[in-house]
Amino acid sequence: LPQEAADHVADDGLRADEAMIADQDRARIFDCLQQLDPRTAGSIRAAFFDGLTYADLAEKAAVPLGTMKTWVRRGLLRLKDCIGDG
């Protein structure tokens, strides 16, 4: 009887094909990040993966806030182009 009950439990995980596509997308993003200059890639990683703000990033890099915003904006545009090429 427990086996029959288990057959009716929903599986909330990704299907195999969805997981494979997600892995490929993730790999593409990291490949594209590696194509950016280290300063820009590091800033984008810190913003999106570590949750740092533009102000945090600017202070850490000892650059004006506007400069940091420009670095990140230009880097994101290059990422968009790179990811779109794949």
Steps between C-alpha positions, in 0.01 A plus 500: 500500500781756568631452143156581359484816708845607375379476141265792568758737651576793271859551389574873514849457351596595148452243230825363358473712183425814704797432728728451200387830344546681832853357532584608144365850565701527822816384323443752221465785750824404675681460167385847400604644836850365440518697176459829687795681648562379857399831660161504328434129546588524868266795548212320331561183700513697825179686414294202390644212699608678819225764504732802513356837398657739252611711797661195665678410178620856441638525852670162477663593166575858615329654198216752468147361508432610141808314379385180665152534351655545156727195541209280604261636234755449221588156633134397507457617141801289396358204691166543325673502162711196588211297636290595200768365265473155655 
